[in-house]
């Protein structure tokens, strides 16, 4: 089934609420109006009420009936402040927490923490760090996860043939350790499964099963062994060059008998440079739609937008984010 068709089917079956941390942004408002028209989820827009309504009117976006919350006059602020003080465990005073909660990213994240929203989407104007930091401090990582990582889902249909892949980590962890690569691989396999991909995980390198030498080769080789031990049910292999991971012809020459080589669909990069460059090459030269970064390892669905996003991308990421709740 089409990726979005299944997500929309799930959203129609179970009503969700998403909070947008940048309510006055025209791209957010256009997406929110479309979500209202399609009746897919409830929406909370964070921002000054008059400013949000004026921006919606200026763009001709119908957001009537959607909730607008302004941290400056939010009735539940005292309770929110106390909750944040408790969560920060002495690291921040009540005054410091109140100041942070005036910001849309912290305020929106706390709405998720308190159960007033099921999911959050931010980053149209905030940096990735400004989306992830409050999530780590307030929502925190889920049991068994030590880090937050990210992946992109690459999707393309040509002549009726759908190709869908998962690539990680392309946005969060700059130089992951062996253990962090293990967590990235396992979490990415789960995300891939959620999006209808039967995960076959390739741990990527410039070496294929010992053909090259070097510190980064050892990093990926050791991470692969640890991943196999941590998730024995997972189809994973490495270290693999991309051509060996992707091409059956190359795999037959370089790594016969591999459970993954030549058929990989979930690609784990050794560092953020490789991951970021890799998914963008696939997107621009391969004609793939790239959805993400989808954040992994958190206790709730919180996702990041590119600051260069458009309204269509906001709409699509809202469906993905709420659909993961």
Helices and strands as residue ranges (DSSP letters): H 3-13, E 17-20, H 26-38, E 42-46, H 49-59, E 67-69, G 71-73, H 77-88, H 94-100, H 104-113, E 119-122, H 128-134, I 135-139, E 149-158, E 161-168, H 178-194, E 200-204, H 215-230, E 235-240, H 242-246, H 248-254, E 266-268, H 272-286, E 289-296, E 301-304, H 311-323
